Amino acid sequence: MSLKVNEIYHSIQGESSYAGLPCVFVRLTGCNLRCVWCDTEYAFYEGDWKSLDQIVAEVAQFGCNWVELTGGEPLLQKESFALVDKLIEAGFTVLIETSGSISLEKLNPAAIKIMDIKCPGSGMAHKNHWPNIDCLTPKDEVKFVLADRADYDWAVNVIHKYKLDKKVTVLFSTVFDKLEPVKVVDWILQDKLPVRFQLQMHKYIWHPETRGV
């Protein structure tokens, strides 16, 4: 059993409520979406095949308990579910950064899900797999990446419709260099919206196009 892996590296969490924590990232190859603002297009096709045991051993070399599976879309390769199981069995705390377009029903419940809900500005809102909301637990997080005010208003409606703030931590972030963060912060404060605003920390520490960070 193997997976096509784009890169494995040790860095800090750049997003989510875990931002700033050291973490090992396993970036898997492939994505079923094509968001217009995607910043990891290199992960669509590039990668090497590795067995699940190879991946776990490589992760263990960093001596870090936190591991995130990301992409692309990490759940696109069906074997990724087995990788999550192996990592959890090995004692790692596992985060899954997923687009929300693939069912989470079979995912190990011990994994922490950080799920995107794609806004219209991404061009992929029609790909949201809405039943995934029922798979979320209080330890999980939902992320909206906003390209403009229309995305913000759409996200607010989704939060209210599904009562997301009662279920999970809700994250708002902006498309880098497209929507000014201060605008979104102003909107959140004006609306007293129960969300956590975030920036992509790694893009401020390193050059935005730097890989392996």
C-alpha angles and dihedrals in degrees: 000000000000144000134211105244124197096191144333117208145154117239140123127285107264097189145025126047086300092065113145097025119123109251141168112236123208107193110196123205123250139041133205092204133069107202110190092231097043113153098189104056088137087072093062094086112353118100150094129251114249132174118244090248091052091052094049091048092049091049091049092056091072093061093224123132096206118082129177126196110209140153150115085320109331095199094055090089105067092214089067089081089060090047090055089052092050094048092049091047088052090057101257124140103234127207122190118206102198136170092226092237096108125065115264093195096107096041117119105265090223091067118097110234121213101186128187120218103204115230123213091258089067092061088230105084090115088065096062110123098216097190086070088078088071089056094058123104131192092268091059130087136215121210130201117193108203126208098175146345091285089060090050093052091046091051092049090054091050091050091052095042094053097029087233094168088063092052108039147353108286118213128198121194135163132238102261113259092357108079120032110241092218090064093055092046089053091050092049092050093046092051094039086228115186096230138113115240117215142180125210093258095191091061090060095045095046133021108287092243096048113124127214095035 
